[in-house]
């Protein structure tokens, strides 16, 4: 019997200005590898034509956490509480997402990733939750990060519910920005206890999901986080 080819997942790297280097949290790569894929860190310096060449070898894309997104991408000026954006990521991720959606290649966005997907679909963000969204829910936890600090309510008509078969999920949380207005083609899959959007998807594509929490820190201990990685990788095999 012919062995099934492992899907190749393009993973957007994080960037360290101080060291002028790209870097990666191992949980992203290890979670994808354990789910049966070959994760590959993408370059930040490539031109659009280079990404089109790379795309022929890639079965799906993981949009990782990291820098705040430039508010200019959703028609706003950056306020004093918004972090400095990463210009390279703000340039290449629109190319990646546009092509992935056009070709119906799976996309999973985590933290910044859900925020970028929302912006790419015409939505907006809270630039800074502490100053723009008063809440008693912990959205910027301290280490260790492999634990739940609040719950999310999962929509019963969502693909996330179909996967996990539950209406409530404990999640970790480390962010100061979040989805404000939801992009036109996106459906909300989960919201936090204080009403913030925590997960979205595009139901007209095979797999375009974004989650605000961090399964890359949870997947070793949490079966539900592991299922999210597995569902993404399985979609990349099709």
N, C-alpha and C positions, 0 to 999 in steps of 0.2 A: 504494500500500500504506500502510495506517495505521501511523504510527510508534508503537512501544510506549511507554507512559507510564513515566517513571522512577519507581521507588519512593521514597517519603519515609521517611527513617530518623530517628527521634527519638534524640538523643544526650544522655545524662545528663552535665551539666557537672561540672567540679571546682569547689571553693570555696576561697577564700583568706580566712582569718579576719582577718589583719592588714589587708588592703585592703578587707575586707567586700565582696568581689566574686566573681562567677562567672568562670571562665576555661576555656580549652580548649587542649590540645595540637593543633597543626595536623595532625599525622599522622593522627589519628582522622578528621577531616573530609576530608582530601585522599585518604586511602586509600579511603573510602567513595565519594567523588566519582569517582575514577578507575575504580572498579568499576561506575559507571553509575547512581548513586543521587543523591538530593538530601538531604544531611544537614542536620538542623535541631537547634540546641541547645535543649533543653527548659528551662523555667523551674524554679527551685527553690522559688518562693514560692506556687505555685498550690495550690488546694485540690483535694480528690479529684474533685469535680464538674467542675472545670476540666480535669483530666486526662482525664476521660471524654469531654469535648467535643473535646479535642485528639486523642484516640485515633482518632476517625473519619477523621482526615486522615493517619494514620501507618500505614505498612505493616510496620514492624519497629523493634526497639529495640537500641541499643548501650549496654551498661552499662560505663562506663569505669573506669579505675584511680582511685586517690585515697586518701581517709581510711580508717583502720581502721574496721571495722564494730563497732557497740556490742555487746559480748558478751551483753548482756541479750536480744538477739534470738535467741541460741541457748542461753539458760538459764544463763549464767555471769556471775560478777562480773568486772569489769575489773581485771586485775592491773597492777602498776607499770610493766610493759614494753609495755603496750598503748597505742597512741596515742589522742589525743582524737578521738572520733567526730564526724562531721558529722551533726547531728540532722536537718537538712533532707533529706539524701540517705537517711538511715535511715528517714525517714517516707514519702518519695514512691516509692522504688524497690520496696517491697512492693506498692504500688498498681499500678505499671507492670507488674511481673512477673506478678502475679495475673491481671490483665486479658489480658496477652499470651498466657499459657498457656491461659486460658479460651477465647480466640478463635483459638488456634493461630497467632499471629503470631510470626515469627522473632525470636529473641533471641540476641545474641552478647555474652558477658561477657569482659572482658579484665582481668587482675590482680585488683583488688578485685571486678570483675564476676564472675569464676568463684567467688570467695569468697561473694559475695552470693547467687548462684544456689544454691550448696550450702546456705547457711543457710536460704534460702527453702524448700528441699526437706527441711528437717529435719536437716541435717548440722551439724557443729561445725568450729571452726577452731583451729589453733595461734595463740595470741595473739602469740607472739614466738618465732620459730625459733631465734635464738641461745641463748636460755635454756631452750627446751623440746625442741629437736630437734638433737642434736649431729651435725654432718656436715662433711665436707671439701669439699662441692660449693658453688660460689659462687652464692648466691641473691640477693645484694645488690651488684651490680656497680657499677663506676664508669664515668663517661662515657669514650668515646662509647658510645651504647646500640644502635647499628646493627651489632652483631656478636654472634656466639654465644659464650657462656661455659661452657655445658655441654650435654649431650645429653639428649633424652627418648626413651624407648622407647614406640613407638606400638602399641597393641593391634591385632592383625591382623583382629579382628572388629568394628572400630569404623568409624564414618563418616569419621573423620579419616584412617584408612588408605585407605579407599575413595577419598578425595580426593587424597591425596599419593602413594599407592602406594609407601610406604617404611616400614620398621620403626624407623628411627632418624632423629632430626631435631635439628640444632643450634639452640639457642634463646638469646636474651638473657634476663636475669633481674634483676628489681629489686623485691624484696618481702621483708618480714620476717614476714608472716603467710601461712598456707597451709591448704588443706583438711586436716582431721584425720579425722573420721568422715564418710563420704560419705552424702549425702542419699538417702533411700529410693528415689526414682524415677530416680536418676541412674546412668549407666554410666560407668565410667572409660575414657577413650580413650588416655591417655598418662601415664607416670610418669617421674620424673627418675632419674638414676643412683643416688640414695640412697633411692629408694622413695617420695618425695613425689608426691602426685597433681598432675599438670600440665595435664590436660584432661579435661573431662566432657561428657556430653550426656544429653538425654532422648530415648530412641529412640521414644517414643510421640507425639512431636510432630514437625512438619515440620522445624524447625531450632531447637533450644535447645542452644547450645554455650557452653562456657566454657574459656578458655585462661589459664594463669598467666603466660605470657610476653607480650611486647609487639610484636605485628605492626605497630603504628602507627609504630614506629621502624625496622622491618626491611623494610617492603614495597617500598621503592624499590630495594633491592639484592637482596632475597631473593624468589625466585619462589614459594616455598611460603607465605610470609606473604601475598603478594598473592593467592594462591589461596584463602586463608581469607576474606579480605574479599570476594572474588568469589563464593564459595559462599554467603556470608551474603546478599549483595545479590541474587543469583539466586533464592534462596529467598523473598525479599521480593517478587519479581515474580509469584509464583504465586498 
